[in-house]
Amino acid sequence: MASPTTVAEEKSYHVPWQQRAKSALARYWISYLFMAPFLVLFGIFVVIGVVWAIYLSLTYYNMLQPPVWVGLENYRRLFTDDQVFIISLKNTLYFSIITGPIGYFISLFLAWLINEVKFKKAFTFAFYTPSITSSIAIGVVWLYIFAGDKYGLLNYYFGKVGILKEPILWLRDTRFTLPSIMVVSLWQSMGTGFLVFIAGLQGLPRELYEAGVIDGANKIQELFYITLPLSKPQLLFGAVTAVVNSFQVFDLSFVMAGFPSVLYSAHTIVGHLYDYAFIRFEMGYASAVSVILFVATLAISRLFVRALSSKDIY
């Protein structure tokens, strides 16, 4: 026999959606009132912005004249005529594939490690500080470390221990430019996702760990059978944050490798967008680049949502 709740839910499906919307609005109008400021600002600055960018991507627009409709011409140029965009796409995907997962797992591992030791607040502050520091300032500091002469810290100490016989132009040699920037990005990757991991781990019920100890579980078993299954919301948030951050790299590349970098070895999609938007003022073409970036980020984020979400959470 069906429960009263199930019967009520089945009956609600036969009610027109307009009536259901009015009923929900009348019942939860105070909640919607509190949400209204955010929804209005989100609609104006995000939804309308995305729709406008999609429209501009189908036009030629130089900010001085009205947009001229060109259809899919900008996208055709991107994938058939613009070799620099293809290079930037490859660099961004390479950067994301390496730094995204590595930064994600480093954040998770350090959060788990800090949660098991004393002085949690001090360690959390120490690891989180680089992520809130300006990328420009960090890039300037690391320029000294990766300096290409013999006085650069990396060349100096590698030469001193015999690893290098002559200095390496870390930020001018196309073999090392992007990997060098990846190192700095990983060092700076302990950001919001790291804090969410810390908060999530500290909020887990201790009774489950006490039960695990009674059953003879060690730390590794606690991690895989208690911590990770209960941390899926935090894992999902951290994964999406890592994807978005890895696709948006530009500041570090701009400061450390120059703009443009040697043979576009550190050129990224955001750098390409910046070039056409604020140097060449081809806003229609730049909007097409931004749409490609938006679609790629959204698609990969959805993969993580499918992989890490569950019916118990959503």
GICOR-V919643 format. One record per pair of residues at least 24 apart in sequence whose ideal C-beta (glycine too) atoms are under 10 Angstrom apart, sorted by the first residue. I is the first residue (numbers start at 1). J is the second residue. Records with the same first field share a line. If there is no record, write none. Layout:
BEGIN
I: J + J
END
This chain:
BEGIN
49: 290
50: 290 + 291 + 294
52: 287
53: 283 + 284 + 286 + 287 + 288 + 289 + 290 + 291 + 294
54: 287 + 288 + 290 + 291 + 294
55: 284 + 287
56: 283 + 284 + 285 + 286 + 287 + 288 + 290 + 291
57: 283 + 284 + 285 + 286 + 287 + 288 + 289 + 290 + 291 + 292
58: 284 + 287 + 288 + 291
59: 283 + 284 + 285 + 287 + 288
60: 282 + 283 + 284 + 285
61: 281 + 282 + 283 + 284 + 285 + 286 + 287
62: 280 + 281 + 282 + 283 + 284 + 285
63: 277 + 281 + 282 + 283 + 284
64: 281
67: 283 + 284 + 287
68: 284
69: 284
70: 284 + 285 + 288
72: 288
73: 284 + 285 + 288
74: 276 + 282 + 284 + 285 + 286 + 287 + 288 + 289 + 291 + 292
75: 285 + 288 + 289 + 291 + 292
76: 288
77: 285 + 288
78: 272 + 285 + 288 + 289 + 291 + 292
79: 292
82: 272 + 276 + 285 + 288 + 289
83: 264
84: 260 + 264 + 267 + 271 + 272 + 275
85: 264 + 267 + 269 + 272 + 273 + 275 + 276 + 285 + 288 + 289 + 292
86: 264
87: 260 + 263 + 264 + 265 + 267 + 268 + 272
88: 260 + 264 + 266 + 267 + 268 + 269 + 270 + 271 + 272 + 273 + 275 + 289 + 293
89: 267 + 268 + 269 + 272 + 289 + 292 + 293 + 296
90: 264 + 267 + 268
91: 177 + 178 + 181 + 249 + 253 + 261 + 264 + 265 + 266 + 267 + 268 + 269 + 271 + 272
92: 246 + 247 + 248 + 249 + 250 + 267 + 268 + 269 + 270 + 271 + 272 + 293 + 296
93: 246 + 247 + 268 + 269 + 296 + 300
94: 178 + 179 + 182 + 268
95: 178 + 179 + 181 + 182 + 185 + 246 + 247 + 249 + 253 + 266 + 268 + 269
96: 242 + 243 + 244 + 245 + 246 + 247 + 248 + 249 + 268 + 269 + 296 + 297 + 300
97: 246
98: 178 + 179 + 182 + 185 + 186 + 246
99: 181 + 182 + 183 + 184 + 185 + 186 + 188 + 189 + 242 + 245 + 246 + 249
100: 185 + 189 + 239 + 241 + 242 + 243 + 244 + 245 + 246 + 247 + 300 + 304
101: 239 + 242 + 243 + 246
102: 182 + 185 + 186 + 189 + 242 + 246
103: 182 + 185 + 186 + 187 + 188 + 189 + 190 + 191 + 193 + 194 + 238 + 241 + 242 + 245 + 246
104: 189 + 193 + 194 + 197 + 235 + 238 + 239 + 241 + 242 + 243 + 245 + 246 + 304
105: 238 + 242
106: 186 + 187 + 189 + 190 + 194
107: 131 + 186 + 189 + 190 + 191 + 192 + 193 + 194 + 195 + 196 + 197 + 198 + 238 + 241 + 242
108: 193 + 194 + 197 + 201 + 223 + 227 + 228 + 231 + 234 + 235 + 238 + 239
109: 197 + 223
110: 190 + 194 + 197 + 198
111: 190 + 193 + 194 + 195 + 196 + 197 + 198 + 199 + 200 + 201 + 202 + 231 + 234 + 238
112: 197 + 198 + 201 + 219 + 222 + 223 + 227 + 228 + 231
114: 194 + 197 + 198 + 201 + 202
115: 197 + 198 + 200 + 201 + 202 + 204 + 227
116: 201 + 219 + 222 + 223
120: 198 + 201 + 202
121: 198
123: 198
124: 190 + 194 + 195 + 198 + 199
126: 190
127: 187 + 189 + 190 + 191 + 194 + 195 + 198
128: 190 + 191 + 192 + 194 + 195 + 198
129: 188 + 190
130: 184 + 187 + 188 + 189 + 190 + 191
131: 187 + 188 + 189 + 190 + 191 + 192 + 193 + 194 + 195 + 245
132: 188 + 190 + 191 + 192
133: 188
134: 251 + 255
135: 184 + 185 + 188 + 249 + 250 + 251 + 252 + 253 + 254 + 255 + 256
136: 251 + 252 + 254 + 255
137: 255
138: 184 + 185 + 187 + 188 + 251 + 252 + 255 + 256
139: 181 + 184 + 188 + 251 + 252 + 253 + 254 + 255 + 256 + 257
140: 255 + 256
141: 184 + 255
142: 170 + 171 + 180 + 181 + 183 + 184 + 187 + 188 + 252 + 255 + 256
143: 170 + 171 + 184 + 255 + 256 + 257
145: 170 + 180 + 183 + 184
146: 170 + 171 + 172 + 176 + 177 + 180 + 181 + 183 + 184 + 256 + 257
147: 171
148: 172 + 173 + 176
154: 180 + 183
169: 262
170: 256 + 257
171: 253 + 255 + 256 + 257 + 258 + 261 + 262 + 265 + 266
172: 257 + 258 + 261 + 262 + 263 + 265
173: 262 + 265
174: 257 + 261 + 262 + 263 + 264 + 265 + 266
175: 265
176: 265
177: 253 + 256 + 257 + 258 + 261 + 262 + 263 + 264 + 265 + 266 + 267
178: 249 + 253 + 257 + 261 + 265 + 266 + 267 + 268
179: 266
180: 252 + 256 + 257 + 266
181: 249 + 252 + 253 + 255 + 256 + 257 + 261 + 265 + 266 + 268
182: 246 + 249 + 252 + 266
184: 249 + 252 + 253 + 255 + 256
185: 245 + 246 + 249 + 252 + 253
188: 245 + 252
189: 241 + 242 + 245 + 246
191: 238 + 241 + 242 + 245
192: 237 + 238 + 241 + 242 + 245
193: 234 + 235 + 237 + 238 + 239 + 240 + 241 + 242 + 245
194: 238 + 241
195: 234 + 238
196: 231 + 233 + 234 + 235 + 236 + 237 + 238 + 241
197: 231 + 234 + 235 + 237 + 238
198: 234
199: 234
200: 227 + 230 + 231 + 232 + 233 + 234 + 235 + 237 + 238
201: 227 + 230 + 231 + 234
203: 230 + 231 + 234
204: 230 + 231 + 234
205: 230
229: 310 + 312
230: 312
231: 308
232: 307 + 308 + 309 + 310 + 312 + 313 + 314
233: 308 + 309 + 310 + 313 + 314
234: 308
235: 304 + 307 + 308 + 309
236: 301 + 304 + 305 + 307 + 308 + 309 + 310 + 313 + 314
237: 304 + 308
238: 304 + 308
239: 300 + 301 + 303 + 304 + 305 + 307 + 308
240: 297 + 300 + 301 + 302 + 304 + 305 + 308
241: 301
242: 301 + 304
243: 296 + 297 + 298 + 299 + 300 + 301 + 303 + 304
244: 297 + 298 + 300 + 301
246: 297 + 300
247: 293 + 294 + 296 + 297 + 300 + 301
248: 293 + 297
250: 274
268: 293
269: 293 + 296 + 297
END
